[in-house]
Amino acid sequence: MNQYQTHHTLEWVELLLSGRFKHGRGVLYNPTMDRYCALGVALVEAGQPRNDIGMFILADEQETNALASAKDYGGFLVISKTIVREVWFAQRYGLPKEAAVYSSVNDHSRNFYAVASLLLNACDTSPKQQRLWTKLHDLSDART
């Protein structure tokens, strides 16, 4: 993980622990319930507007041609394919595991803490990383 990737990974963890995002499962962003999976929060960190994230689909090369999503614009649907490839997550965040692993961990959790822990473990020790570890422990302790 290089310096650029570490910076963005720590920003991602900070958003996961901020309390601004409701934990969701199965999709990057569920606009009906206003819930995000951890990878959807990564798209927020990358600057994607919330309304657009519902149009994104995590896919690999083989799935690209088969996937489409629909968005309702006041009574008419627009069909769109916006594919987020696992390689994008690897390049931006330097993830030591495939993005699907983080998605699976997210979907088997009740909050973002497990994913945040994996991400913090992947980063080199720094003051910000240590501060985020402390915040994660404090949040975890408060839930028990």
VENBELDA-V646748 format. One record per pair of residues at least 6 apart in sequence whose ideal C-beta (glycine too) atoms are under 8 Angstrom apart, sorted by the first residue. I is the first residue (numbers start at 1). J is the second residue. If there is no record, write none. Layout:
I|J + I|J
This chain:
1|9 + 1|93 + 1|94 + 1|96 + 1|122 + 1|123 + 1|124 + 2|94 + 5|92 + 5|93 + 5|94 + 6|94 + 6|123 + 6|124 + 6|126 + 8|45 + 8|46 + 8|92 + 8|93 + 9|93 + 9|94 + 9|95 + 9|119 + 9|122 + 9|123 + 10|123 + 10|126 + 10|128 + 10|129 + 10|132 + 11|45 + 12|41 + 12|42 + 12|45 + 12|93 + 12|119 + 13|116 + 13|119 + 13|120 + 13|132 + 13|136 + 14|132 + 15|21 + 15|41 + 15|44 + 15|45 + 16|38 + 16|41 + 16|112 + 16|115 + 16|116 + 16|119 + 17|112 + 17|116 + 17|132 + 17|135 + 17|136 + 17|139 + 21|35 + 21|36 + 21|40 + 21|41 + 21|44 + 21|112 + 22|33 + 22|34 + 22|35 + 22|36 + 23|35 + 23|36 + 23|37 + 23|106 + 23|109 + 23|110 + 23|111 + 23|112 + 24|30 + 24|33 + 24|35 + 24|36 + 24|37 + 24|40 + 25|35 + 25|37 + 25|106 + 25|107 + 26|37 + 26|107 + 27|37 + 27|40 + 27|54 + 28|36 + 28|37 + 28|39 + 28|40 + 28|43 + 28|53 + 28|54 + 28|56 + 28|57 + 28|58 + 28|84 + 29|35 + 29|36 + 29|37 + 29|40 + 29|43 + 29|50 + 29|53 + 29|54 + 29|56 + 30|36 + 30|54 + 31|51 + 31|54 + 36|44 + 36|53 + 37|103 + 37|106 + 37|107 + 38|102 + 38|103 + 38|105 + 38|106 + 38|112 + 38|115 + 38|116 + 39|58 + 39|84 + 39|89 + 39|99 + 39|102 + 39|103 + 39|106 + 40|53 + 40|56 + 41|112 + 42|89 + 42|92 + 42|93 + 43|53 + 43|56 + 43|84 + 44|50 + 44|53 + 46|92 + 48|56 + 52|82 + 54|69 + 54|71 + 55|69 + 55|71 + 55|80 + 55|82 + 56|69 + 56|82 + 56|83 + 56|84 + 57|67 + 57|69 + 57|81 + 57|82 + 57|83 + 57|84 + 58|84 + 58|86 + 58|99 + 58|100 + 58|103 + 59|67 + 59|83 + 59|84 + 59|85 + 60|85 + 60|86 + 61|85 + 63|83 + 64|81 + 64|83 + 67|81 + 67|83 + 68|79 + 68|80 + 68|81 + 69|79 + 69|80 + 69|81 + 69|82 + 70|77 + 70|78 + 70|79 + 70|80 + 71|77 + 71|78 + 71|80 + 86|98 + 86|99 + 86|100 + 89|95 + 89|99 + 89|102 + 90|98 + 90|99 + 93|119 + 94|122 + 95|102 + 95|119 + 95|122 + 96|122 + 97|118 + 102|115 + 102|118 + 102|119 + 105|114 + 105|115 + 105|118 + 106|112 + 106|114 + 106|115 + 108|114 + 109|115 + 111|143 + 113|136 + 113|139 + 113|140 + 116|132 + 116|136 + 117|136 + 120|129 + 120|132 + 120|133 + 120|136 + 123|129
